[in-house]
């Protein structure tokens, strides 16, 4: 709720994949489903937890505090319900073993920028305080959060200008021929340098070295394999496979290492311009990457591939609006709201259904326009309690409807994209199957709590 469901998905999903390898889980599906379901349920709690909340609340002029006052209780009860059902679904030791062996790792050794993390948390906390303070004046959310985002951008630029974020923080060795069941291990810089030197000397008999890559401090995809996998010389097989900027070539023996160094020097001489692919050897450096490695690392982690789908859904909604369908839908909506109880459940479940057609953000825009059309607002059935039921039914549906299919939300699309990059995809039907055993009940419980709140308040 504090950082939005999208942020939780982008940060926690890679961690859970790595964690499952570190403790040798048979499958991480229990943790992954708990993450995506909890993230979308918790996003109901605060105004900023989901962009759909912002869209709905700005349409109805609902303040930050008023929103939380209504939605905290449905959120907490929904999380408790979800937790109980997850315990039943994943009660088998196949999913969650009774004992887990934690790797012997110093967590501090893995931190790249601890002070940056502290600074970011302080900025986030400050933005939340300002959101609460300005909610009474109905200030647009972007006017409040924009300056804090700018502060973080300036800080990241300063951090890059100091040369503190080095691309050589993480070196990845992409290998082939490895078994499917790998365990994670943490490679120190000495391990990595030793592995590269071993490859240069042609003495390693393990898996073929495909390419040497440099991660700009933050990995995009991959896994770290067990250093004992290939025998005595297997330190070079330890791997963090990432979507990164390749600074080296591929092949085996001394030629590969020398070719990588030569091409890196050539790239520097032409001031970051890209060379053409030469078989398996490529040089993909440019001035921006070298000048702003942290910003580049952030940029390459963004899920740009889902933008076309999202834009197409927004275009479809605008097309419906301009072609006159909003007025027709508004007239139909009046048939669903004879009272606030029916309104809450009807709009809630219709919103869940529409999430799987339009995606939750375009759906929220569409339904908000329908509910604010004169054909609906001038109806004698549109009493204050019915309007409240429609509003919070829409919010529940837009948040929890995200946990039905992968295409129902941006969070689901990003979650699936991250897992595919890490070869740990649950799949469309697997996602649907696990969610259908939990979310219908959770949605019903959340809407029931909203109905109870309206009954008390009105």
Residue pairs with C-beta under 8 A, 6 or more apart in sequence:
1 42
1 43
1 44
1 45
1 46
1 48
1 49
1 75
2 46
2 48
2 49
2 124
2 128
3 124
4 43
4 48
4 49
4 50
4 51
5 39
5 40
5 42
5 43
5 49
5 50
5 399
5 402
5 409
5 411
6 51
6 410
6 411
6 414
8 35
8 39
8 42
9 35
9 36
9 39
9 411
9 414
9 415
9 418
10 301
10 303
10 414
10 418
12 35
12 39
13 32
13 35
13 415
13 418
13 419
14 219
14 221
14 418
14 422
16 28
16 31
16 32
16 35
17 28
17 32
17 223
17 419
17 422
17 424
18 184
18 223
18 224
19 25
19 28
19 31
20 27
20 28
20 31
20 424
21 182
21 183
21 184
21 223
21 224
22 102
22 103
22 183
22 184
23 100
23 101
23 102
23 103
24 101
24 183
25 31
25 97
25 100
26 94
26 95
27 94
27 95
28 424
29 90
29 95
29 426
29 430
29 434
30 86
30 89
30 90
30 95
30 96
32 415
32 419
32 424
32 426
33 86
33 89
33 90
33 426
33 434
33 435
34 86
34 90
36 403
36 411
36 412
36 415
37 82
37 86
37 403
37 435
37 438
37 439
37 442
38 79
38 82
39 411
40 50
40 399
40 400
40 402
40 403
40 409
40 411
41 75
41 78
41 79
41 82
41 399
41 400
41 403
41 442
41 446
42 49
42 75
42 79
43 49
43 50
43 53
43 399
44 50
44 53
44 71
44 74
44 75
44 78
44 395
44 396
44 399
44 400
44 446
45 68
45 71
45 72
45 75
45 76
46 53
46 64
46 67
46 68
46 71
47 53
47 54
47 57
47 62
47 64
47 67
47 68
47 131
47 135
47 141
48 54
48 128
48 131
48 141
48 145
49 399
50 360
50 398
50 399
51 361
51 410
52 360
52 361
52 364
52 395
52 398
52 399
53 67
53 395
53 398
53 399
54 141
55 361
55 364
55 365
55 368
56 62
56 364
56 368
56 391
56 394
56 395
56 398
57 63
57 67
58 140
58 141
59 368
59 372
60 368
60 387
60 391
61 138
62 391
63 135
63 136
63 138
64 131
64 132
64 134
64 135
65 132
65 135
65 136
66 135
70 392
70 450
70 453
71 392
71 395
73 449
73 453
74 392
74 396
74 446
74 447
74 449
74 450
74 453
75 446
77 445
77 446
77 449
78 400
78 442
78 445
78 446
78 449
81 441
81 442
81 445
82 438
82 442
85 437
85 438
85 441
85 442
86 438
89 434
89 437
89 438
90 96
103 184
103 185
103 186
105 186
108 114
109 186
109 188
110 186
111 117
112 165
112 169
112 217
112 218
113 159
113 164
113 165
113 217
116 155
116 159
119 155
120 152
123 148
123 151
123 152
124 148
126 148
127 144
127 145
127 148
130 144
130 148
131 141
131 144
131 145
134 144
156 294
156 295
156 298
157 292
157 295
159 165
159 294
160 291
160 292
160 293
160 294
160 295
165 216
165 217
165 293
165 294
165 297
166 217
166 293
167 214
167 215
167 216
167 217
167 245
167 247
167 289
167 290
167 293
168 214
169 215
169 216
169 217
170 214
170 215
170 217
170 219
170 240
170 242
171 192
171 196
171 212
171 213
171 214
171 215
172 212
172 213
172 214
172 215
172 219
172 222
172 239
172 240
172 241
172 242
172 244
173 192
173 195
173 196
173 199
173 209
173 212
173 213
173 236
173 237
173 238
173 239
174 209
174 210
174 211
174 212
174 213
174 239
174 241
175 206
175 207
175 208
175 209
175 210
175 225
175 237
175 239
176 207
176 208
176 210
177 207
177 208
178 207
178 225
178 229
178 237
178 239
179 229
182 223
182 225
182 226
182 229
183 225
183 226
184 223
184 224
184 225
184 226
185 224
185 225
185 226
185 227
185 238
186 224
187 195
187 224
187 227
187 235
187 238
187 240
191 227
191 235
191 238
192 238
194 235
194 236
195 204
195 235
195 236
195 237
195 238
196 212
196 236
196 257
198 204
198 233
198 235
198 236
199 209
199 236
199 252
199 253
199 256
199 257
200 254
200 256
200 257
200 258
201 254
202 252
202 253
202 254
203 233
204 233
204 236
205 230
205 231
205 233
206 229
206 230
206 231
206 233
206 234
206 236
206 237
207 230
207 237
208 252
209 236
209 250
209 251
209 252
209 256
210 250
210 280
211 246
211 248
211 249
211 250
211 280
212 246
212 247
212 248
212 249
212 256
212 257
212 260
213 242
213 244
213 245
213 246
213 247
213 248
214 244
214 245
214 246
214 247
214 248
215 240
215 242
215 244
215 297
216 244
216 245
216 289
216 293
216 294
216 296
216 297
216 300
217 293
217 294
217 297
218 297
218 298
218 301
219 240
219 242
219 244
220 242
220 243
220 244
220 300
220 301
220 421
221 241
221 242
221 243
221 418
221 421
221 422
222 239
222 240
222 241
222 242
222 422
223 239
223 240
223 241
223 422
223 423
224 238
224 239
224 240
225 237
225 238
225 239
226 234
226 238
227 234
227 235
227 237
227 238
228 234
229 237
230 237
243 300
243 421
244 300
245 284
245 285
245 289
245 296
245 300
246 282
246 283
246 284
247 260
247 264
247 283
247 284
247 285
248 256
248 257
248 259
248 260
248 263
248 264
248 281
249 256
249 259
249 260
249 263
249 280
249 281
249 282
250 256
250 280
250 281
251 259
251 280
251 281
259 281
260 281
263 275
263 281
263 282
263 283
264 283
264 285
266 275
266 283
267 273
267 274
267 275
267 283
267 285
268 285
271 287
272 285
272 286
272 287
272 288
272 289
272 290
273 286
274 283
274 284
274 285
274 286
275 282
275 283
288 295
288 296
289 296
303 413
303 414
303 417
303 418
305 417
306 410
306 413
306 414
306 417
309 359
309 407
309 413
310 359
310 361
310 362
310 410
313 358
313 359
313 361
313 362
314 361
314 362
314 365
316 358
316 362
317 358
317 362
317 363
317 365
317 366
320 326
320 329
320 366
321 366
321 369
326 366
326 369
326 370
326 373
327 373
327 375
329 370
329 373
330 370
330 371
330 373
330 374
330 375
330 376
331 375
331 376
333 347
333 370
333 371
333 376
334 375
334 376
334 379
334 381
334 382
336 342
336 343
336 346
336 347
336 350
337 343
337 346
337 347
337 381
337 382
337 386
337 389
337 390
338 381
339 386
340 383
340 385
340 386
340 388
340 389
340 451
340 454
340 455
340 458
341 389
341 451
343 386
343 389
343 390
343 393
344 389
344 390
344 392
344 393
344 447
344 450
344 451
344 454
345 393
345 447
345 451
346 393
347 367
347 371
347 389
347 390
347 393
347 394
347 397
348 393
348 394
348 396
348 397
348 443
348 446
348 447
348 450
349 397
349 443
349 447
350 367
350 397
351 363
351 364
351 367
351 393
351 394
351 396
351 397
351 398
351 401
352 397
352 400
352 401
352 404
352 443
353 401
354 363
354 366
354 367
354 397
354 401
355 363
355 397
355 398
355 401
355 402
355 404
355 408
355 409
356 401
356 404
356 405
356 407
356 408
357 363
358 366
359 407
359 408
359 409
359 410
360 398
360 399
360 401
360 402
360 408
360 409
360 410
361 398
361 409
361 410
363 398
363 401
364 394
364 398
367 394
368 394
370 376
371 377
371 387
371 390
371 391
371 394
376 382
384 458
385 454
385 458
388 454
388 457
388 458
389 450
389 451
389 454
392 450
392 454
393 447
393 450
396 443
396 446
396 447
396 450
397 443
400 439
400 442
400 443
400 446
401 408
401 409
401 443
402 408
402 409
402 411
402 412
403 409
403 412
403 435
403 438
403 439
404 432
404 435
404 436
404 439
405 412
405 428
405 431
405 432
405 435
406 412
406 413
406 415
406 416
406 428
406 431
407 413
412 431
416 425
416 426
416 431
419 425
419 426
426 434
